[in-house]
Amino acid sequence: MANGQIRADVKPGLEVNVILKKDQRSGVKTTGIVKDLLTNSPRHPHGIKVRLEDGQVGRVCEILPS
């Protein structure tokens, strides 16, 4: 299972768990489908930032198996 730190692993349409900005302290995960990738660098230690199809923005903490 990929952890979402490498941009090449994260693609639109994948189901992922993200941590929203407001949930960073608590670590609450939100599940959704990737709509857009917002991080431009090839990797990010806290996870690639994405916009989900419902409009929420967070960092990918895990990519769920399809």
GUKOLLUM-459977 format. One record per atom (N, C-alpha, C, O): x, y, z. Coordinates in steps of 0.05 Angstrom, whole numbers, padded with zeros to 5 digits, always signed. Layout:
REM GUKOLLUM-459977
XYZ ...
***
This chain:
REM GUKOLLUM-459977
+00017-00024+00000 +00000+00000+00000 +00018+00025+00000 +00035+00028+00017 +00013+00043-00019 +00030+00067-00022 +00021+00087-00001 -00002+00088+00007 +00040+00104+00008 +00034+00123+00029 +00028+00151+00019 +00023+00169+00035 +00029+00156-00007 +00021+00182-00018 +00041+00203-00017 +00035+00227-00020 +00067+00196-00013 +00088+00217-00012 +00101+00221-00039 +00114+00241-00044 +00096+00203-00058 +00108+00205-00085 +00086+00213-00105 +00066+00199-00108 +00091+00235-00119 +00070+00246-00137 +00062+00227-00159 +00038+00226-00166 +00081+00212-00169 +00075+00193-00191 +00056+00171-00183 +00042+00159-00200 +00054+00166-00156 +00035+00145-00147 +00007+00155-00144 -00012+00139-00143 +00003+00181-00144 -00023+00193-00139 -00035+00203-00165 -00023+00219-00179 -00058+00192-00173 -00070+00200-00199 -00100+00206-00195 -00113+00194-00177 -00111+00224-00211 -00140+00230-00209 -00156+00204-00213 -00149+00187-00229 -00177+00201-00197 -00194+00178-00198 -00188+00157-00177 -00204+00139-00173 -00164+00159-00164 -00157+00140-00143 -00172+00146-00118 -00178+00169-00111 -00179+00125-00103 -00191+00128-00076 -00168+00130-00056 -00151+00112-00055 -00169+00151-00040 -00147+00155-00021 -00158+00164+00006 -00181+00172+00008 -00141+00161+00026 -00146+00174+00052 -00129+00199+00053 -00105+00198+00047 -00141+00221+00061 -00126+00246+00064 -00130+00257+00093 -00149+00250+00106 -00111+00274+00101 -00114+00288+00126 -00118+00317+00118 -00101+00330+00106 -00141+00328+00126 -00148+00356+00120 -00132+00374+00138 -00124+00366+00160 -00129+00399+00130 -00114+00419+00146 -00125+00420+00174 -00110+00420+00194 -00152+00421+00177 -00164+00424+00203 -00161+00399+00220 -00164+00400+00245 -00153+00376+00208 -00150+00351+00223 -00121+00343+00228 -00116+00322+00237 -00102+00361+00221 -00074+00354+00223 -00066+00347+00252 -00051+00329+00257 -00077+00362+00272 -00070+00356+00300 -00082+00329+00309 -00069+00314+00323 -00107+00324+00301 -00121+00300+00311 -00114+00275+00294 -00116+00253+00303 -00105+00280+00269 -00099+00257+00251 -00123+00243+00239 -00120+00221+00230 -00146+00256+00241 -00171+00244+00230 -00168+00242+00199 -00161+00261+00186 -00174+00218+00188 -00171+00213+00159 -00198+00217+00146 -00219+00210+00157 -00198+00228+00122 -00221+00231+00105 -00217+00215+00079 -00196+00218+00067 -00236+00199+00072 -00234+00183+00048 -00248+00197+00025 -00269+00208+00028 -00235+00196+00001 -00247+00208-00022 -00233+00201-00048 -00213+00186-00047 -00243+00211-00070 -00232+00206-00096 -00216+00230-00105 -00226+00253-00104 -00192+00226-00115 -00174+00248-00123 -00186+00261-00148 -00193+00248-00168 -00188+00288-00147 -00197+00304-00171 -00172+00318-00184 -00168+00315-00208 -00157+00332-00167 -00134+00347-00177 -00110+00343-00158 -00114+00340-00134 -00086+00343-00170 -00062+00343-00154 -00053+00372-00151 -00050+00387-00170 -00047+00381-00126 -00040+00408-00120 -00010+00412-00114 +00000+00434-00115 +00004+00390-00108 +00033+00391-00103 +00047+00387-00129 +00041+00368-00144 +00066+00405-00135 +00081+00403-00160 +00107+00387-00158 +00117+00376-00177 +00119+00386-00134 +00144+00372-00130 +00140+00342-00133 +00118+00332-00128 +00161+00327-00141 +00157+00298-00146 +00152+00282-00120 +00140+00260-00122 +00160+00293-00097 +00153+00279-00072 +00150+00300-00050 +00160+00322-00052 +00135+00293-00029 +00131+00311-00006 +00130+00294+00019 +00115+00274+00020 +00145+00301+00040 +00146+00284+00064 +00120+00281+00079 +00116+00262+00093 +00102+00301+00076 +00076+00299+00091 +00054+00289+00073 +00031+00287+00082 +00060+00282+00048 +00040+00272+00030 +00034+00292+00008 +00035+00316+00013 +00026+00282-00015 +00019+00300-00038 -00008+00313-00032 -00027+00300-00024 -00009+00339-00036 -00034+00354-00031 -00052+00350-00055 -00044+00354-00078 -00077+00343-00050 -00097+00338-00071 -00123+00352-00064 -00129+00358-00041 -00139+00356-00085 -00167+00365-00082 -00184+00340-00088 -00181+00328-00109 -00203+00334-00070 -00221+00311-00074 -00244+00320-00092 -00249+00344-00096 -00259+00301-00102 -00282+00307-00120 -00303+00323-00105 -00318+00338-00118 -00304+00321-00079 -00324+00337-00064 -00314+00365-00057 -00327+00380-00043 -00289+00371-00066 -00278+00398-00062 -00260+00402-00038 -00247+00423-00036 -00258+00382-00021 -00241+00384+00002 -00212+00381-00006 -00206+00366-00025 -00193+00395+00008 -00165+00394+00002 -00150+00382+00026 -00154+00390+00049 -00132+00363+00020 -00117+00351+00041 -00092+00337+00030 -00088+00336+00006 -00076+00327+00048 -00052+00312+00040 -00057+00282+00042 -00068+00272+00061 -00049+00268+00020 -00053+00239+00019 -00036+00225+00040 -00012+00229+00041 -00049+00209+00057 -00034+00193+00077 -00034+00164+00069 -00015+00149+00076 -00053+00155+00053 -00051+00128+00041 -00069+00126+00017 -00090+00139+00014 -00059+00109-00002 -00074+00103-00027 -00088+00077-00022 -00075+00057-00015 -00114+00077-00025 -00130+00052-00019 -00129+00033-00043 -00129+00042-00066 -00128+00007-00038 -00128-00012-00060 -00155-00011-00075 -00176-00009-00063 -00153-00011-00102 -00177-00008-00118 -00193-00034-00120 -00214-00035-00133 
***
